[in-house]
Amino acid sequence: MVIAALGLVFAKKAVHAALCLAIVMISLAVLYAAQGAPFLFVVQIIVYTGAIMMLFLFVLMLVGVESSDAVKETIRGQRLLAAVIGLIFGITAVLAIGQTITGTVVGLKGANADGNPYGLAELLFGKYVLAFEFTSALLITAALGAMVLAHSERLTPRQTQADIAARRMREYAETGRHPGPLPVPGVFARHNAVDTPALLPDGTPLESSISSSLRSRGQVVEGNTDNVDETLDQLEEGDK
């Protein structure tokens, strides 16, 4: 968990940082399970790791973060402000952890006497209700920010089916590109696969019916190699 957290801080690519964050969340769920909090364990896996983490990855892949954007400071003074806030947060975390370690260890049997969800609800809507509300407002703000970043204004009107058909016909007239879909691969009695080219009326293979990736790998069957006359003779002998 500590190694993934360090990777989250020092990762150069945003996607790698998000994957390290997913490892941290899963490790945190394991800590919840080890401390006797099964409800928090399930919520951490399903809600945060399974839903919110995937939302982060989706936004990163949708918006895209280039290396040039990472080093460009869009808001003046944001690096200094982030460093100060991070230092304050680190000091607060160290003090909180220090007080927890040096204090008297109390078991969870009393807190979970009526069940782990009941004890959690009592804390969230009682002692920590203000922090819980601030956290919910932060999550809503993050979701709205992701929607704003992913939204893009359409500068051109959306093409209809008629527009697409007209464009294909113009391309056919200008460049000779066929307006319809690509021809399907050939289908023979002894071979039915995408690596068999279709045949033209003169019997020659149709190059465009085979995927270019298969052709570059040399996995194309060059037409029907069966001897038709020999097959007919075998069928006639079978009928006799």
C-alpha positions in Angstrom: 0.0 0.0 0.0 2.9 2.4 0.8 4.7 1.5 -2.4 1.5 2.2 -4.4 1.0 5.5 -2.6 4.6 6.5 -3.5 3.9 5.5 -7.1 0.7 7.7 -7.0 2.8 10.7 -6.0 5.8 10.2 -8.3 4.1 8.7 -11.4 4.7 10.7 -14.5 1.6 9.6 -16.3 -1.9 10.2 -15.0 -3.2 6.8 -15.9 -0.4 5.1 -13.9 -1.2 7.3 -11.0 -4.8 6.3 -11.2 -3.9 2.6 -11.2 -1.7 3.1 -8.2 -4.6 4.8 -6.5 -6.7 1.7 -7.2 -4.1 -0.5 -5.4 -4.2 1.9 -2.5 -8.0 1.6 -2.3 -8.0 -2.1 -2.4 -5.3 -2.3 0.3 -7.4 0.0 2.4 -10.3 -2.3 2.0 -8.1 -5.2 3.2 -7.2 -3.1 6.3 -10.9 -2.6 7.0 -11.5 -6.3 6.8 -8.6 -7.0 9.2 -10.0 -4.5 11.7 -13.4 -6.2 11.8 -15.4 -3.7 9.6 -16.9 -5.9 6.9 -19.4 -3.2 5.8 -16.6 -0.7 5.2 -14.7 -3.4 3.4 -17.6 -4.1 1.0 -18.3 -0.3 0.4 -14.6 0.4 -0.3 -14.5 -2.3 -2.9 -17.8 -1.7 -4.6 -18.3 2.1 -4.4 -14.8 3.6 -4.3 -12.6 1.0 -6.1 -15.3 -0.3 -8.5 -17.3 2.9 -9.3 -15.4 6.1 -8.4 -12.0 4.8 -9.5 -13.4 3.6 -12.8 -14.9 7.1 -13.2 -11.5 8.6 -12.8 -10.0 6.3 -15.4 -12.8 7.0 -17.8 -12.4 10.8 -17.5 -8.6 10.5 -18.0 -9.0 8.4 -21.1 -11.8 10.6 -22.4 -10.2 14.0 -21.8 -6.5 12.9 -22.2 -3.6 14.4 -20.4 -0.4 15.2 -22.4 3.0 15.7 -20.9 3.0 19.3 -22.1 -0.1 20.0 -20.1 1.4 18.5 -17.0 4.3 21.0 -16.8 2.2 24.1 -17.8 0.9 26.1 -14.9 -2.5 27.3 -15.8 -3.2 29.1 -12.5 -0.5 31.4 -11.1 0.8 30.2 -7.7 -1.0 26.9 -7.7 2.2 24.9 -7.2 3.2 26.9 -4.1 -0.4 26.7 -2.7 -0.5 23.0 -3.3 2.8 22.5 -1.5 1.6 24.5 1.5 -1.7 22.6 1.7 0.1 19.3 1.3 2.5 20.2 4.1 -0.4 21.2 6.4 -2.2 17.9 5.5 1.0 15.9 6.2 1.5 17.5 9.6 -2.1 16.9 10.5 -1.9 13.2 9.4 1.3 12.7 11.4 -0.2 14.2 14.6 -3.4 12.2 14.2 -1.5 8.9 13.6 0.8 9.7 16.5 -2.1 10.3 18.9 -3.8 7.1 17.7 -0.6 5.0 18.2 0.4 6.4 21.6 -3.2 6.3 23.0 -5.0 3.4 24.6 -6.0 0.7 22.2 -9.8 0.1 22.4 -11.3 -3.0 20.7 -14.1 -2.9 18.2 -16.5 -5.2 20.1 -18.2 -2.3 21.8 -18.5 -0.2 18.6 -19.9 -3.1 16.7 -22.2 -4.4 19.4 -25.3 -3.7 17.3 -23.6 -4.5 14.0 -21.0 -2.7 12.0 -23.4 -0.7 9.7 -25.3 0.6 12.8 -22.0 1.7 14.5 -20.8 3.3 11.3 -24.1 5.2 10.8 -24.0 6.4 14.4 -20.6 7.9 13.8 -21.3 9.4 10.4 -24.6 11.0 11.3 -23.6 11.9 14.8 -20.0 12.9 15.7 -18.7 13.2 12.2 -21.8 14.5 10.4 -20.2 17.8 9.4 -17.1 16.1 7.8 -19.5 13.6 6.1 -21.5 16.4 4.5 -18.3 18.2 3.4 -17.1 14.9 1.8 -20.3 14.4 -0.1 -20.2 18.0 -1.4 -16.6 17.4 -2.5 -17.7 14.3 -4.4 -20.6 16.1 -6.1 -18.2 18.9 -7.1 -15.7 16.4 -8.5 -18.5 14.7 -10.5 -19.7 18.0 -11.9 -16.1 19.0 -12.8 -15.6 15.7 -14.7 -18.8 16.4 -16.6 -17.6 19.9 -17.5 -14.2 18.7 -18.6 -15.7 15.9 -20.7 -18.3 18.1 -22.4 -17.4 19.6 -25.8 -19.5 22.0 -27.9 -20.5 20.7 -31.3 -19.3 23.2 -33.9 -21.0 21.6 -36.8 -24.5 20.2 -37.2 -24.9 16.5 -36.6 -24.9 14.5 -39.8 -28.0 12.5 -40.7 -28.2 9.2 -42.6 -29.0 11.2 -45.7 -25.9 13.4 -45.2 -23.7 10.3 -44.7 -25.1 8.7 -47.8 -24.5 11.8 -49.9 -20.9 12.1 -48.6 -20.2 8.5 -49.5 -21.5 9.1 -53.0 -19.3 12.2 -53.4 -16.3 10.2 -52.3 -17.2 7.5 -54.8 -17.4 10.0 -57.6 -14.2 11.8 -56.6 -11.9 9.0 -55.4 -13.6 5.8 -56.5 -14.2 4.6 -53.0 -17.0 2.1 -52.8 -20.0 3.6 -51.0 -21.1 0.3 -49.5 -19.5 -1.8 -46.8 -16.5 -4.0 -47.5 -17.2 -7.4 -49.1 -17.4 -10.3 -46.7 -14.7 -13.0 -46.7 -15.2 -16.1 -48.9 -17.2 -19.1 -47.6 -16.4 -22.6 -48.9 -17.6 -26.0 -48.0 -14.3 -27.0 -46.4 -13.3 -23.6 -45.0 -15.3 -20.9 -43.4 -13.2 -18.2 -41.9 -12.2 -14.5 -42.1 -8.8 -15.4 -43.6 -10.3 -16.7 -46.9 -10.7 -14.0 -49.6 -13.9 -13.6 -51.6 -13.7 -14.4 -55.3 -14.6 -12.1 -58.1 -16.7 -13.4 -61.1 -13.5 -14.4 -62.9 -12.3 -16.5 -60.0 -9.5 -14.2 -58.8 -9.3 -13.3 -55.0 -10.7 -10.0 -53.9 -8.0 -8.2 -51.9 -10.3 -5.8 -50.0 -12.3 -8.7 -48.4 -9.4 -9.6 -46.1 -8.3 -7.6 -43.1 -5.0 -5.8 -43.6 -3.8 -7.1 -40.2 -4.3 -10.7 -41.3 -2.5 -10.0 -44.6 0.5 -8.4 -42.8 0.8 -11.5 -40.6 0.7 -13.8 -43.6 -2.4 -15.6 -42.4 -4.4 -15.4 -45.6 -5.6 -18.5 -47.4 -5.0 -18.0 -51.0 -8.3 -18.9 -52.5 -9.9 -22.4 -52.6 -7.1 -24.9 -53.1 -9.3 -27.9 -53.3 -9.5 -29.8 -56.6 -13.1 -29.6 -57.6 -12.9 -32.3 -60.3 -11.4 -34.7 -57.8 -14.1 -33.9 -55.2 -16.9 -34.5 -57.9 -15.3 -37.9 -58.8 -15.3 -38.9 -55.1 -19.0 -38.0 -54.8 -19.9 -39.9 -57.9 -18.1 -43.0 -56.7 -19.9 -42.7 -53.3 -23.2 -42.6 -55.1 -22.4 -45.8 -57.0 
